[in-house]
Amino acid sequence: MESAEIVVIGAGPAGIAVGVEGARAGIERIVILEKSEYSCDTIVSLYREGKRVDAVYRNVSVAPQGALAFETKTKESFLAWMEEVIDTYKLDIRNRHEVLDVRKNGDRFLVQCGNQAVFEAPFVVIAIGIFGKPVKPSYPIPREVRDKVFFSIPEQPPAGKKVLVVGGGDSAAEAACFLSQSNKVTLSYRRSEFFRINEPNLCTLNQCCTYENLETKLGVDITGIAPEGERVRVAYSGGEEVAYDAVFYFLGGSTPRAFLQKAGVTYSKGRPVVDASGESGVPGLFLAGDLVAEKGSIMAAFNSAAAVVGKIQRSLSAASIKA
Ligand SMILES: Cc1cc2nc3c(=O)[nH]c(=O)nc-3n(C[C@H](O)[C@H](O)[C@H](O)COP(=O)(O)OP(=O)(O)OC[C@H]3O[C@@H](n4cnc5c(N)ncnc54)[C@H](O)[C@@H]3O)c2cc1C
């Protein structure tokens, strides 16, 4: 068993920022456990090649409260910058360490990984994000169409096809515009207007809609999908049915409730209960990043890490004064 001062679970923007803020505060022995082979796996896996990483996301401008902030970059330059940050602050990130269990034992936590490694620490920060499982539609996806239904852009995107993109946020808008470069795309959203899309995406979307390859279908819900030959038949709430070659859902992510509850985190109104610094009802157990942000973004993840480390630092100072 390895001991640390803080164990951080997840090396996304929030987990990395906890490492940075902790290093700047002089806290030693911060271990960051990451389930995948890379840091920032959500960005590596779910952002398409060349994607713009917006500093203002979901139309919310977030002023930096900690050491990390960035200007809008591409996926590749953002990831290169994150690597620089990791090197500069000599962050101790352990890849291929998926955490399965966190439990309190006296005044310390035991953190159990799938590869049998065990860590113990007085503070644990859970920063595992919400994209482990993308939100799926409420109706079933029949087995016959599963190879035509996507939740992110695949490495080999379709070309020359009739494509449906479902969702009303930035990811859906970006995907629709990107796919419309080589497909005929319909972007379907159940509300009658987009209100979660940032300015640059709205602008690109409007531009794309002036070409014939992209149309929006607003104010209609989808009630189900079914196979139709090599296509997917989509039934809309008004009774209309349209067949597409591929359907892409961008409906966001969901908090990993079972994992958090097992660690002792309570829920109220569908959200984990934490204080303003991200501390849960279990003293010493913090949440950061998308898990706590009302409108998750990279800047919000950075700021939540600053709040977490601020409280840990105060708690460490109080303990050393007592001693
Ligand atoms: C397609 C798409 C486009 C987006 N575009 C933008 C944008 O342009 N600008 C912006 O600000 N935001 C954007 N976002 C949102 C942004 O990616 C998130 O807000 C941000 O990544 C949240 O950071 P996080 O560290 O909380 O979580 P994540 O980035 O999700 O990181 C969580 C990390 O934890 C790891 N992990 C998960 N489970 C475990 C476990 N059990 N044990 C160990 N490790 C684990 C994961 O592998 C991952 O590396 C976008 C999101 C998507 C899906």
The ligand as a MOL file (V3000), in Angstrom:
LIG
                    3D

  0  0  0     0  0            999 V3000
M  V30 BEGIN CTAB
M  V30 COUNTS 53 58 0 0 0
M  V30 BEGIN ATOM
M  V30 1 C -17.4510 16.4320 -27.4700 0
M  V30 2 C -17.1850 17.4050 -26.3520 0
M  V30 3 C -16.7310 18.6850 -26.6490 0
M  V30 4 C -16.4220 19.5760 -25.6210 0
M  V30 5 N -15.9120 20.8140 -25.9330 0
M  V30 6 C -15.5080 21.6630 -24.9410 0
M  V30 7 C -14.9080 22.9310 -25.2300 0
M  V30 8 O -14.7120 23.3030 -26.3790 0
M  V30 9 N -14.5460 23.7360 -24.1700 0
M  V30 10 C -14.7640 23.3700 -22.8570 0
M  V30 11 O -14.4300 24.1380 -21.9360 0
M  V30 12 N -15.3520 22.1730 -22.5660 0
M  V30 13 C -15.7150 21.3150 -23.5590 0
M  V30 14 N -16.2870 20.1080 -23.2480 0
M  V30 15 C -16.5090 19.7800 -21.8260 0
M  V30 16 C -15.1720 19.4080 -21.1630 0
M  V30 17 O -14.5590 18.3600 -21.8910 0
M  V30 18 C -15.4040 18.9800 -19.7130 0
M  V30 19 O -16.1070 19.9920 -19.0280 0
M  V30 20 C -14.0600 18.7230 -19.0180 0
M  V30 21 O -13.3330 17.7240 -19.7000 0
M  V30 22 C -14.3040 18.2980 -17.5710 0
M  V30 23 O -13.0800 17.9410 -16.9640 0
M  V30 24 P -13.0510 16.8500 -15.7900 0
M  V30 25 O -11.6090 16.7530 -15.4090 0
M  V30 26 O -14.0610 17.1500 -14.7610 0
M  V30 27 O -13.5380 15.4780 -16.4620 0
M  V30 28 P -12.9550 14.6640 -17.7000 0
M  V30 29 O -12.2750 15.5520 -18.6630 0
M  V30 30 O -14.0850 13.8350 -18.1770 0
M  V30 31 O -11.8150 13.7580 -17.0680 0
M  V30 32 C -12.0910 12.6550 -16.2460 0
M  V30 33 C -10.8860 11.7440 -16.2540 0
M  V30 34 O -11.1060 10.7220 -15.2710 0
M  V30 35 C -10.7510 9.4590 -15.8070 0
M  V30 36 N -11.5080 8.4430 -15.0720 0
M  V30 37 C -12.8390 8.1600 -15.1720 0
M  V30 38 N -13.1740 7.1810 -14.3200 0
M  V30 39 C -12.0490 6.8570 -13.6380 0
M  V30 40 C -11.7570 5.9090 -12.6110 0
M  V30 41 N -12.7050 5.1250 -12.0700 0
M  V30 42 N -10.4690 5.8000 -12.1570 0
M  V30 43 C -9.4770 6.6040 -12.6880 0
M  V30 44 N -9.7190 7.5190 -13.6640 0
M  V30 45 C -10.9790 7.6560 -14.1180 0
M  V30 46 C -11.1290 9.5800 -17.2870 0
M  V30 47 O -10.4280 8.6180 -18.0600 0
M  V30 48 C -10.7030 11.0230 -17.5950 0
M  V30 49 O -9.3600 11.1280 -18.0190 0
M  V30 50 C -16.6120 19.2010 -24.2560 0
M  V30 51 C -17.0850 17.9130 -23.9640 0
M  V30 52 C -17.3600 17.0230 -24.9920 0
M  V30 53 C -17.8420 15.6330 -24.6510 0
M  V30 END ATOM
M  V30 BEGIN BOND
M  V30 1 1 1 2
M  V30 2 1 2 3
M  V30 3 2 2 52
M  V30 4 2 3 4
M  V30 5 1 4 5
M  V30 6 1 4 50
M  V30 7 2 5 6
M  V30 8 1 6 7
M  V30 9 1 6 13
M  V30 10 2 7 8
M  V30 11 1 7 9
M  V30 12 1 9 10
M  V30 13 2 10 11
M  V30 14 1 10 12
M  V30 15 2 12 13
M  V30 16 1 13 14
M  V30 17 1 14 15
M  V30 18 1 14 50
M  V30 19 1 15 16
M  V30 20 1 16 17
M  V30 21 1 16 18
M  V30 22 1 18 19
M  V30 23 1 18 20
M  V30 24 1 20 21
M  V30 25 1 20 22
M  V30 26 1 22 23
M  V30 27 1 23 24
M  V30 28 2 24 25
M  V30 29 1 24 26
M  V30 30 1 24 27
M  V30 31 1 27 28
M  V30 32 2 28 29
M  V30 33 1 28 30
M  V30 34 1 28 31
M  V30 35 1 31 32
M  V30 36 1 32 33
M  V30 37 1 33 34
M  V30 38 1 33 48
M  V30 39 1 34 35
M  V30 40 1 35 36
M  V30 41 1 35 46
M  V30 42 1 36 37
M  V30 43 1 36 45
M  V30 44 2 37 38
M  V30 45 1 38 39
M  V30 46 1 39 40
M  V30 47 2 39 45
M  V30 48 1 40 41
M  V30 49 2 40 42
M  V30 50 1 42 43
M  V30 51 2 43 44
M  V30 52 1 44 45
M  V30 53 1 46 47
M  V30 54 1 46 48
M  V30 55 1 48 49
M  V30 56 2 50 51
M  V30 57 1 51 52
M  V30 58 1 52 53
M  V30 END BOND
M  V30 END CTAB
M  END
